[in-house]
């Protein structure tokens, strides 16, 4: 499945993943898990997509205003 995301969408997802990743090795009460292994792969894909868009069209044109 292919999903079209804007730069703003990808930046939002990346920032949320980065915020949650801070707690990946934290013991949280009641067995709550915040960071799952698939999230690292998703973060890598999002970072690559952002880099590709930046290279294709120039970051100044794609950056959220």
N, CA, C, O and CB atoms as a CASP TS submission, in Angstrom:
PFRMAT TS
TARGET T0000
AUTHOR 0000-0000-0000
METHOD Language model
MODEL 1
PARENT N/A
ATOM      1  N   UNK     1       0.847  -1.165   0.000  1.00  0.00           N
ATOM      2  CA  UNK     1       0.000   0.000   0.000  1.00  0.00           C
ATOM      3  C   UNK     1       0.896   1.233   0.000  1.00  0.00           C
ATOM      4  O   UNK     1       1.858   1.317   0.763  1.00  0.00           O
ATOM      5  CB  UNK     1      -0.965  -0.005   1.216  1.00  0.00           C
ATOM      6  N   UNK     2       0.568   2.181  -0.860  1.00  0.00           N
ATOM      7  CA  UNK     2       1.322   3.424  -0.943  1.00  0.00           C
ATOM      8  C   UNK     2       0.449   4.551  -0.416  1.00  0.00           C
ATOM      9  O   UNK     2      -0.729   4.658  -0.758  1.00  0.00           O
ATOM     10  CB  UNK     2       1.787   3.710  -2.403  1.00  0.00           C
ATOM     11  N   UNK     3       1.048   5.393   0.425  1.00  0.00           N
ATOM     12  CA  UNK     3       0.328   6.517   1.010  1.00  0.00           C
ATOM     13  C   UNK     3       1.085   7.793   0.661  1.00  0.00           C
ATOM     14  O   UNK     3       2.302   7.865   0.829  1.00  0.00           O
ATOM     15  CB  UNK     3       0.175   6.354   2.561  1.00  0.00           C
ATOM     16  N   UNK     4       0.370   8.788   0.181  1.00  0.00           N
ATOM     17  CA  UNK     4       0.993  10.075  -0.112  1.00  0.00           C
ATOM     18  C   UNK     4       0.922  10.953   1.124  1.00  0.00           C
ATOM     19  O   UNK     4      -0.163  11.273   1.609  1.00  0.00           O
ATOM     20  CB  UNK     4       0.308  10.767  -1.319  1.00  0.00           C
ATOM     21  N   UNK     5       2.086  11.340   1.629  1.00  0.00           N
ATOM     22  CA  UNK     5       2.163  12.213   2.793  1.00  0.00           C
ATOM     23  C   UNK     5       2.840  13.508   2.401  1.00  0.00           C
ATOM     24  O   UNK     5       3.756  13.514   1.579  1.00  0.00           O
ATOM     25  CB  UNK     5       2.918  11.531   3.952  1.00  0.00           C
ATOM     26  N   UNK     6       2.394  14.597   2.986  1.00  0.00           N
ATOM     27  CA  UNK     6       3.061  15.871   2.761  1.00  0.00           C
ATOM     28  C   UNK     6       4.279  15.944   3.667  1.00  0.00           C
ATOM     29  O   UNK     6       4.450  15.120   4.566  1.00  0.00           O
ATOM     30  CB  UNK     6       2.099  17.066   3.020  1.00  0.00           C
ATOM     31  N   UNK     7       5.118  16.933   3.425  1.00  0.00           N
ATOM     32  CA  UNK     7       6.288  17.144   4.278  1.00  0.00           C
ATOM     33  C   UNK     7       5.842  17.393   5.718  1.00  0.00           C
ATOM     34  O   UNK     7       6.459  16.884   6.653  1.00  0.00           O
ATOM     35  CB  UNK     7       7.141  18.332   3.759  1.00  0.00           C
ATOM     36  N   UNK     8       4.786  18.165   5.899  1.00  0.00           N
ATOM     37  CA  UNK     8       4.285  18.441   7.252  1.00  0.00           C
ATOM     38  C   UNK     8       3.853  17.156   7.946  1.00  0.00           C
ATOM     39  O   UNK     8       4.117  16.972   9.134  1.00  0.00           O
ATOM     40  CB  UNK     8       3.109  19.432   7.202  1.00  0.00           C
ATOM     41  N   UNK     9       3.187  16.261   7.208  1.00  0.00           N
ATOM     42  CA  UNK     9       2.761  14.979   7.771  1.00  0.00           C
ATOM     43  C   UNK     9       3.967  14.174   8.249  1.00  0.00           C
ATOM     44  O   UNK     9       3.982  13.645   9.360  1.00  0.00           O
ATOM     45  CB  UNK     9       1.959  14.172   6.732  1.00  0.00           C
ATOM     46  N   UNK    10       4.973  14.093   7.385  1.00  0.00           N
ATOM     47  CA  UNK    10       6.160  13.294   7.722  1.00  0.00           C
ATOM     48  C   UNK    10       6.936  13.881   8.891  1.00  0.00           C
ATOM     49  O   UNK    10       7.446  13.144   9.735  1.00  0.00           O
ATOM     50  CB  UNK    10       7.074  13.179   6.514  1.00  0.00           C
ATOM     51  N   UNK    11       7.027  15.196   8.942  1.00  0.00           N
ATOM     52  CA  UNK    11       7.732  15.835  10.059  1.00  0.00           C
ATOM     53  C   UNK    11       6.987  15.579  11.360  1.00  0.00           C
ATOM     54  O   UNK    11       7.609  15.325  12.391  1.00  0.00           O
ATOM     55  CB  UNK    11       7.885  17.357   9.818  1.00  0.00           C
ATOM     56  N   UNK    12       5.664  15.643  11.323  1.00  0.00           N
ATOM     57  CA  UNK    12       4.866  15.366  12.522  1.00  0.00           C
ATOM     58  C   UNK    12       5.078  13.928  12.999  1.00  0.00           C
ATOM     59  O   UNK    12       5.295  13.690  14.187  1.00  0.00           O
ATOM     60  CB  UNK    12       3.371  15.616  12.242  1.00  0.00           C
ATOM     61  N   UNK    13       5.014  12.977  12.074  1.00  0.00           N
ATOM     62  CA  UNK    13       5.226  11.577  12.431  1.00  0.00           C
ATOM     63  C   UNK    13       6.633  11.381  12.992  1.00  0.00           C
ATOM     64  O   UNK    13       6.809  10.715  14.012  1.00  0.00           O
ATOM     65  CB  UNK    13       5.002  10.664  11.208  1.00  0.00           C
ATOM     66  N   UNK    14       7.635  11.960  12.327  1.00  0.00           N
ATOM     67  CA  UNK    14       9.018  11.827  12.788  1.00  0.00           C
ATOM     68  C   UNK    14       9.185  12.386  14.194  1.00  0.00           C
ATOM     69  O   UNK    14       9.813  11.756  15.045  1.00  0.00           O
ATOM     70  CB  UNK    14       9.973  12.537  11.826  1.00  0.00           C
ATOM     71  N   UNK    15       8.625  13.562  14.439  1.00  0.00           N
ATOM     72  CA  UNK    15       8.772  14.171  15.758  1.00  0.00           C
ATOM     73  C   UNK    15       8.077  13.355  16.842  1.00  0.00           C
ATOM     74  O   UNK    15       8.589  13.242  17.956  1.00  0.00           O
ATOM     75  CB  UNK    15       8.219  15.586  15.744  1.00  0.00           C
ATOM     76  N   UNK    16       6.917  12.787  16.526  1.00  0.00           N
ATOM     77  CA  UNK    16       6.224  11.934  17.499  1.00  0.00           C
ATOM     78  C   UNK    16       7.031  10.672  17.794  1.00  0.00           C
ATOM     79  O   UNK    16       7.154  10.261  18.948  1.00  0.00           O
ATOM     80  CB  UNK    16       4.824  11.555  16.981  1.00  0.00           C
ATOM     81  N   UNK    17       7.575  10.064  16.750  1.00  0.00           N
ATOM     82  CA  UNK    17       8.388   8.862  16.954  1.00  0.00           C
ATOM     83  C   UNK    17       9.635   9.173  17.774  1.00  0.00           C
ATOM     84  O   UNK    17      10.006   8.396  18.653  1.00  0.00           O
ATOM     85  CB  UNK    17       8.786   8.251  15.606  1.00  0.00           C
ATOM     86  N   UNK    18      10.276  10.288  17.500  1.00  0.00           N
ATOM     87  CA  UNK    18      11.458  10.676  18.265  1.00  0.00           C
ATOM     88  C   UNK    18      11.117  10.894  19.741  1.00  0.00           C
ATOM     89  O   UNK    18      11.882  10.506  20.624  1.00  0.00           O
ATOM     90  CB  UNK    18      12.078  11.948  17.675  1.00  0.00           C
ATOM     91  N   UNK    19       9.970  11.513  20.001  1.00  0.00           N
ATOM     92  CA  UNK    19       9.566  11.764  21.384  1.00  0.00           C
ATOM     93  C   UNK    19       9.316  10.459  22.130  1.00  0.00           C
ATOM     94  O   UNK    19       9.703  10.324  23.291  1.00  0.00           O
ATOM     95  CB  UNK    19       8.310  12.638  21.423  1.00  0.00           C
ATOM     96  N   UNK    20       8.680   9.509  21.478  1.00  0.00           N
ATOM     97  CA  UNK    20       8.393   8.227  22.119  1.00  0.00           C
ATOM     98  C   UNK    20       9.672   7.398  22.272  1.00  0.00           C
ATOM     99  O   UNK    20       9.826   6.673  23.255  1.00  0.00           O
ATOM    100  CB  UNK    20       7.343   7.444  21.306  1.00  0.00           C
ATOM    101  N   UNK    21      10.575   7.501  21.317  1.00  0.00           N
ATOM    102  CA  UNK    21      11.812   6.708  21.357  1.00  0.00           C
ATOM    103  C   UNK    21      12.647   7.006  22.601  1.00  0.00           C
ATOM    104  O   UNK    21      13.403   6.149  23.058  1.00  0.00           O
ATOM    105  CB  UNK    21      12.645   6.974  20.107  1.00  0.00           C
ATOM    106  N   UNK    22      12.517   8.184  23.139  1.00  0.00           N
ATOM    107  CA  UNK    22      13.246   8.552  24.362  1.00  0.00           C
ATOM    108  C   UNK    22      12.929   7.568  25.485  1.00  0.00           C
ATOM    109  O   UNK    22      13.777   7.322  26.344  1.00  0.00           O
ATOM    110  CB  UNK    22      12.888   9.996  24.799  1.00  0.00           C
ATOM    111  N   UNK    23      11.742   7.011  25.491  1.00  0.00           N
ATOM    112  CA  UNK    23      11.284   6.122  26.569  1.00  0.00           C
ATOM    113  C   UNK    23      11.404   4.643  26.220  1.00  0.00           C
ATOM    114  O   UNK    23      10.837   3.810  26.928  1.00  0.00           O
ATOM    115  CB  UNK    23       9.851   6.435  26.913  1.00  0.00           C
ATOM    116  N   UNK    24      12.114   4.288  25.165  1.00  0.00           N
ATOM    117  CA  UNK    24      12.138   2.894  24.704  1.00  0.00           C
ATOM    118  C   UNK    24      12.705   1.909  25.715  1.00  0.00           C
ATOM    119  O   UNK    24      12.281   0.753  25.729  1.00  0.00           O
ATOM    120  CB  UNK    24      12.931   2.800  23.447  1.00  0.00           C
ATOM    121  N   UNK    25      13.627   2.309  26.546  1.00  0.00           N
ATOM    122  CA  UNK    25      14.208   1.384  27.533  1.00  0.00           C
ATOM    123  C   UNK    25      13.792   1.728  28.956  1.00  0.00           C
ATOM    124  O   UNK    25      14.471   1.345  29.909  1.00  0.00           O
ATOM    125  CB  UNK    25      15.728   1.394  27.433  1.00  0.00           C
ATOM    126  N   UNK    26      12.706   2.431  29.107  1.00  0.00           N
ATOM    127  CA  UNK    26      12.224   2.866  30.416  1.00  0.00           C
ATOM    128  C   UNK    26      11.252   1.840  30.977  1.00  0.00           C
ATOM    129  O   UNK    26      10.370   1.348  30.273  1.00  0.00           O
ATOM    130  CB  UNK    26      11.552   4.252  30.321  1.00  0.00           C
ATOM    131  N   UNK    27      11.426   1.526  32.259  1.00  0.00           N
ATOM    132  CA  UNK    27      10.454   0.665  32.933  1.00  0.00           C
ATOM    133  C   UNK    27       9.242   1.508  33.293  1.00  0.00           C
ATOM    134  O   UNK    27       9.336   2.463  34.065  1.00  0.00           O
ATOM    135  CB  UNK    27      11.069  -0.009  34.207  1.00  0.00           C
ATOM    136  N   UNK    28       8.113   1.141  32.726  1.00  0.00           N
ATOM    137  CA  UNK    28       6.883   1.881  32.954  1.00  0.00           C
ATOM    138  C   UNK    28       5.926   0.959  33.704  1.00  0.00           C
ATOM    139  O   UNK    28       5.814  -0.220  33.366  1.00  0.00           O
ATOM    140  CB  UNK    28       6.256   2.389  31.604  1.00  0.00           C
ATOM    141  N   UNK    29       5.236   1.482  34.717  1.00  0.00           N
ATOM    142  CA  UNK    29       4.329   0.643  35.513  1.00  0.00           C
ATOM    143  C   UNK    29       3.276  -0.063  34.666  1.00  0.00           C
ATOM    144  O   UNK    29       2.887   0.406  33.596  1.00  0.00           O
ATOM    145  CB  UNK    29       3.642   1.485  36.565  1.00  0.00           C
ATOM    146  N   UNK    30       2.834  -1.190  35.173  1.00  0.00           N
ATOM    147  CA  UNK    30       1.752  -1.987  34.591  1.00  0.00           C
ATOM    148  C   UNK    30       2.096  -2.594  33.236  1.00  0.00           C
ATOM    149  O   UNK    30       1.207  -2.940  32.459  1.00  0.00           O
ATOM    150  CB  UNK    30       0.529  -1.141  34.451  1.00  0.00           C
ATOM    151  N   UNK    31       3.383  -2.719  32.961  1.00  0.00           N
ATOM    152  CA  UNK    31       3.811  -3.383  31.736  1.00  0.00           C
ATOM    153  C   UNK    31       3.524  -2.622  30.450  1.00  0.00           C
ATOM    154  O   UNK    31       3.486  -3.215  29.372  1.00  0.00           O
ATOM    155  CB  UNK    31       3.167  -4.698  31.656  1.00  0.00           C
ATOM    156  N   UNK    32       3.328  -1.343  30.552  1.00  0.00           N
ATOM    157  CA  UNK    32       3.055  -0.532  29.370  1.00  0.00           C
ATOM    158  C   UNK    32       4.286  -0.480  28.476  1.00  0.00           C
ATOM    159  O   UNK    32       5.399  -0.267  28.957  1.00  0.00           O
ATOM    160  CB  UNK    32       2.622   0.891  29.772  1.00  0.00           C
ATOM    161  N   UNK    33       4.090  -0.672  27.193  1.00  0.00           N
ATOM    162  CA  UNK    33       5.176  -0.608  26.227  1.00  0.00           C
ATOM    163  C   UNK    33       4.906   0.570  25.306  1.00  0.00           C
ATOM    164  O   UNK    33       3.851   0.649  24.677  1.00  0.00           O
ATOM    165  CB  UNK    33       5.310  -1.943  25.421  1.00  0.00           C
ATOM    166  N   UNK    34       5.869   1.488  25.231  1.00  0.00           N
ATOM    167  CA  UNK    34       5.693   2.651  24.365  1.00  0.00           C
ATOM    168  C   UNK    34       6.431   2.507  23.041  1.00  0.00           C
ATOM    169  O   UNK    34       6.005   3.072  22.033  1.00  0.00           O
ATOM    170  CB  UNK    34       6.165   3.899  25.074  1.00  0.00           C
ATOM    171  N   UNK    35       7.529   1.759  23.029  1.00  0.00           N
ATOM    172  CA  UNK    35       8.354   1.651  21.831  1.00  0.00           C
ATOM    173  C   UNK    35       8.379   0.204  21.359  1.00  0.00           C
ATOM    174  O   UNK    35       8.834  -0.686  22.078  1.00  0.00           O
ATOM    175  CB  UNK    35       9.789   2.161  22.100  1.00  0.00           C
ATOM    176  N   UNK    36       7.887  -0.023  20.149  1.00  0.00           N
ATOM    177  CA  UNK    36       7.888  -1.345  19.550  1.00  0.00           C
ATOM    178  C   UNK    36       8.954  -1.399  18.457  1.00  0.00           C
ATOM    179  O   UNK    36       9.276  -0.370  17.864  1.00  0.00           O
ATOM    180  CB  UNK    36       6.489  -1.695  18.979  1.00  0.00           C
ATOM    181  N   UNK    37       9.504  -2.577  18.183  1.00  0.00           N
ATOM    182  CA  UNK    37      10.582  -2.689  17.189  1.00  0.00           C
ATOM    183  C   UNK    37      10.230  -2.114  15.810  1.00  0.00           C
ATOM    184  O   UNK    37      11.104  -1.553  15.149  1.00  0.00           O
ATOM    185  CB  UNK    37      10.962  -4.133  17.032  1.00  0.00           C
ATOM    186  N   UNK    38       8.982  -2.239  15.363  1.00  0.00           N
ATOM    187  CA  UNK    38       8.617  -1.722  14.038  1.00  0.00           C
ATOM    188  C   UNK    38       8.763  -0.199  13.962  1.00  0.00           C
ATOM    189  O   UNK    38       8.914   0.358  12.874  1.00  0.00           O
ATOM    190  CB  UNK    38       7.177  -2.122  13.695  1.00  0.00           C
ATOM    191  N   UNK    39       8.719   0.462  15.098  1.00  0.00           N
ATOM    192  CA  UNK    39       8.792   1.922  15.108  1.00  0.00           C
ATOM    193  C   UNK    39      10.151   2.431  14.631  1.00  0.00           C
ATOM    194  O   UNK    39      10.234   3.489  14.007  1.00  0.00           O
ATOM    195  CB  UNK    39       8.508   2.448  16.506  1.00  0.00           C
ATOM    196  N   UNK    40      11.208   1.684  14.920  1.00  0.00           N
ATOM    197  CA  UNK    40      12.542   2.088  14.461  1.00  0.00           C
ATOM    198  C   UNK    40      12.606   2.043  12.936  1.00  0.00           C
ATOM    199  O   UNK    40      13.156   2.947  12.308  1.00  0.00           O
ATOM    200  CB  UNK    40      13.636   1.174  15.074  1.00  0.00           C
ATOM    201  N   UNK    41      12.046   0.999  12.349  1.00  0.00           N
ATOM    202  CA  UNK    41      12.010   0.879  10.895  1.00  0.00           C
ATOM    203  C   UNK    41      11.163   2.000  10.278  1.00  0.00           C
ATOM    204  O   UNK    41      11.534   2.573   9.253  1.00  0.00           O
ATOM    205  CB  UNK    41      11.455  -0.500  10.484  1.00  0.00           C
ATOM    206  N   UNK    42      10.041   2.303  10.899  1.00  0.00           N
ATOM    207  CA  UNK    42       9.190   3.392  10.418  1.00  0.00           C
ATOM    208  C   UNK    42       9.921   4.723  10.491  1.00  0.00           C
ATOM    209  O   UNK    42       9.843   5.530   9.565  1.00  0.00           O
ATOM    210  CB  UNK    42       7.891   3.459  11.229  1.00  0.00           C
ATOM    211  N   UNK    43      10.625   4.953  11.581  1.00  0.00           N
ATOM    212  CA  UNK    43      11.390   6.191  11.730  1.00  0.00           C
ATOM    213  C   UNK    43      12.460   6.295  10.649  1.00  0.00           C
ATOM    214  O   UNK    43      12.664   7.369  10.084  1.00  0.00           O
ATOM    215  CB  UNK    43      12.037   6.262  13.125  1.00  0.00           C
ATOM    216  N   UNK    44      13.139   5.197  10.356  1.00  0.00           N
ATOM    217  CA  UNK    44      14.146   5.192   9.290  1.00  0.00           C
ATOM    218  C   UNK    44      13.513   5.515   7.936  1.00  0.00           C
ATOM    219  O   UNK    44      14.077   6.277   7.150  1.00  0.00           O
ATOM    220  CB  UNK    44      14.855   3.828   9.228  1.00  0.00           C
ATOM    221  N   UNK    45      12.342   4.935   7.666  1.00  0.00           N
ATOM    222  CA  UNK    45      11.662   5.190   6.395  1.00  0.00           C
ATOM    223  C   UNK    45      11.228   6.653   6.278  1.00  0.00           C
ATOM    224  O   UNK    45      11.376   7.269   5.223  1.00  0.00           O
ATOM    225  CB  UNK    45      10.444   4.270   6.251  1.00  0.00           C
ATOM    226  N   UNK    46      10.699   7.194   7.357  1.00  0.00           N
ATOM    227  CA  UNK    46      10.263   8.591   7.364  1.00  0.00           C
ATOM    228  C   UNK    46      11.460   9.518   7.161  1.00  0.00           C
ATOM    229  O   UNK    46      11.383  10.469   6.384  1.00  0.00           O
ATOM    230  CB  UNK    46       9.536   8.930   8.687  1.00  0.00           C
ATOM    231  N   UNK    47      12.564   9.245   7.855  1.00  0.00           N
ATOM    232  CA  UNK    47      13.765  10.065   7.697  1.00  0.00           C
ATOM    233  C   UNK    47      14.280  10.017   6.263  1.00  0.00           C
ATOM    234  O   UNK    47      14.695  11.039   5.716  1.00  0.00           O
ATOM    235  CB  UNK    47      14.859   9.599   8.662  1.00  0.00           C
ATOM    236  N   UNK    48      14.254   8.842   5.659  1.00  0.00           N
ATOM    237  CA  UNK    48      14.717   8.707   4.275  1.00  0.00           C
ATOM    238  C   UNK    48      13.803   9.476   3.327  1.00  0.00           C
ATOM    239  O   UNK    48      14.278  10.155   2.417  1.00  0.00           O
ATOM    240  CB  UNK    48      14.780   7.222   3.867  1.00  0.00           C
ATOM    241  N   UNK    49      12.510   9.371   3.538  1.00  0.00           N
ATOM    242  CA  UNK    49      11.561  10.079   2.678  1.00  0.00           C
ATOM    243  C   UNK    49      11.733  11.590   2.796  1.00  0.00           C
ATOM    244  O   UNK    49      11.652  12.305   1.797  1.00  0.00           O
ATOM    245  CB  UNK    49      10.123   9.685   3.034  1.00  0.00           C
ATOM    246  N   UNK    50      11.967  12.074   4.002  1.00  0.00           N
ATOM    247  CA  UNK    50      12.187  13.506   4.197  1.00  0.00           C
ATOM    248  C   UNK    50      13.465  13.943   3.491  1.00  0.00           C
ATOM    249  O   UNK    50      13.484  14.967   2.808  1.00  0.00           O
ATOM    250  CB  UNK    50      12.260  13.847   5.701  1.00  0.00           C
ATOM    251  N   UNK    51      14.530  13.165   3.656  1.00  0.00           N
ATOM    252  CA  UNK    51      15.798  13.496   2.979  1.00  0.00           C
ATOM    253  C   UNK    51      15.621  13.512   1.465  1.00  0.00           C
ATOM    254  O   UNK    51      16.124  14.409   0.788  1.00  0.00           O
ATOM    255  CB  UNK    51      16.899  12.488   3.368  1.00  0.00           C
ATOM    256  N   UNK    52      14.908  12.522   0.932  1.00  0.00           N
ATOM    257  CA  UNK    52      14.687  12.447  -0.516  1.00  0.00           C
ATOM    258  C   UNK    52      13.912  13.661  -1.021  1.00  0.00           C
ATOM    259  O   UNK    52      14.249  14.221  -2.064  1.00  0.00           O
ATOM    260  CB  UNK    52      13.935  11.160  -0.876  1.00  0.00           C
ATOM    261  N   UNK    53      12.884  14.068  -0.295  1.00  0.00           N
ATOM    262  CA  UNK    53      12.117  15.243  -0.699  1.00  0.00           C
ATOM    263  C   UNK    53      12.967  16.502  -0.635  1.00  0.00           C
ATOM    264  O   UNK    53      12.878  17.367  -1.506  1.00  0.00           O
ATOM    265  CB  UNK    53      10.882  15.402   0.181  1.00  0.00           C
ATOM    266  N   UNK    54      13.783  16.597   0.391  1.00  0.00           N
ATOM    267  CA  UNK    54      14.658  17.758   0.520  1.00  0.00           C
ATOM    268  C   UNK    54      15.629  17.840  -0.649  1.00  0.00           C
ATOM    269  O   UNK    54      15.873  18.922  -1.183  1.00  0.00           O
ATOM    270  CB  UNK    54      15.428  17.704   1.841  1.00  0.00           C
ATOM    271  N   UNK    55      16.180  16.702  -1.047  1.00  0.00           N
ATOM    272  CA  UNK    55      17.137  16.683  -2.147  1.00  0.00           C
ATOM    273  C   UNK    55      16.462  16.940  -3.484  1.00  0.00           C
ATOM    274  O   UNK    55      17.032  17.603  -4.351  1.00  0.00           O
ATOM    275  CB  UNK    55      17.865  15.354  -2.184  1.00  0.00           C
ATOM    276  N   UNK    56      15.251  16.420  -3.659  1.00  0.00           N
ATOM    277  CA  UNK    56      14.544  16.559  -4.933  1.00  0.00           C
ATOM    278  C   UNK    56      14.115  17.990  -5.218  1.00  0.00           C
ATOM    279  O   UNK    56      14.201  18.450  -6.357  1.00  0.00           O
ATOM    280  CB  UNK    56      13.335  15.663  -4.946  1.00  0.00           C
ATOM    281  N   UNK    57      13.656  18.693  -4.198  1.00  0.00           N
ATOM    282  CA  UNK    57      13.057  19.992  -4.490  1.00  0.00           C
ATOM    283  C   UNK    57      13.609  21.135  -3.650  1.00  0.00           C
ATOM    284  O   UNK    57      13.102  22.253  -3.741  1.00  0.00           O
ATOM    285  CB  UNK    57      11.589  19.913  -4.293  1.00  0.00           C
ATOM    286  N   UNK    58      14.605  20.898  -2.859  1.00  0.00           N
ATOM    287  CA  UNK    58      15.164  21.962  -2.034  1.00  0.00           C
ATOM    288  C   UNK    58      14.367  22.120  -0.756  1.00  0.00           C
ATOM    289  O   UNK    58      13.144  22.263  -0.794  1.00  0.00           O
ATOM    290  CB  UNK    58      15.196  23.280  -2.803  1.00  0.00           C
ATOM    291  N   UNK    59      15.042  22.097   0.357  1.00  0.00           N
ATOM    292  CA  UNK    59      14.365  22.126   1.650  1.00  0.00           C
ATOM    293  C   UNK    59      13.561  23.408   1.864  1.00  0.00           C
ATOM    294  O   UNK    59      12.505  23.374   2.495  1.00  0.00           O
ATOM    295  CB  UNK    59      15.378  21.971   2.760  1.00  0.00           C
ATOM    296  N   UNK    60      14.043  24.524   1.351  1.00  0.00           N
ATOM    297  CA  UNK    60      13.351  25.781   1.575  1.00  0.00           C
ATOM    298  C   UNK    60      11.925  25.746   1.023  1.00  0.00           C
ATOM    299  O   UNK    60      11.015  26.345   1.596  1.00  0.00           O
ATOM    300  CB  UNK    60      14.129  26.924   0.942  1.00  0.00           C
ATOM    301  N   UNK    61      11.740  25.043  -0.089  1.00  0.00           N
ATOM    302  CA  UNK    61      10.421  24.948  -0.689  1.00  0.00           C
ATOM    303  C   UNK    61       9.504  23.989   0.068  1.00  0.00           C
ATOM    304  O   UNK    61       8.283  24.137   0.011  1.00  0.00           O
ATOM    305  CB  UNK    61      10.543  24.511  -2.125  1.00  0.00           C
ATOM    306  N   UNK    62      10.071  23.008   0.777  1.00  0.00           N
ATOM    307  CA  UNK    62       9.272  21.964   1.404  1.00  0.00           C
ATOM    308  C   UNK    62       9.063  22.174   2.887  1.00  0.00           C
ATOM    309  O   UNK    62       8.180  21.547   3.473  1.00  0.00           O
ATOM    310  CB  UNK    62       9.910  20.643   1.183  1.00  0.00           C
ATOM    311  N   UNK    63       9.841  23.029   3.509  1.00  0.00           N
ATOM    312  CA  UNK    63       9.771  23.192   4.956  1.00  0.00           C
ATOM    313  C   UNK    63       8.409  23.744   5.372  1.00  0.00           C
ATOM    314  O   UNK    63       7.860  24.613   4.696  1.00  0.00           O
ATOM    315  CB  UNK    63      10.892  24.118   5.445  1.00  0.00           C
ATOM    316  N   UNK    64       7.862  23.241   6.484  1.00  0.00           N
ATOM    317  CA  UNK    64       6.595  23.761   6.980  1.00  0.00           C
ATOM    318  C   UNK    64       6.735  25.234   7.334  1.00  0.00           C
ATOM    319  O   UNK    64       7.769  25.656   7.853  1.00  0.00           O
ATOM    320  CB  UNK    64       6.118  22.958   8.201  1.00  0.00           C
ATOM    321  N   UNK    65       5.705  26.011   7.055  1.00  0.00           N
ATOM    322  CA  UNK    65       5.739  27.453   7.343  1.00  0.00           C
ATOM    323  C   UNK    65       5.056  27.757   8.643  1.00  0.00           C
ATOM    324  O   UNK    65       4.988  28.917   9.048  1.00  0.00           O
ATOM    325  CB  UNK    65       5.087  28.249   6.223  1.00  0.00           C
TER
END
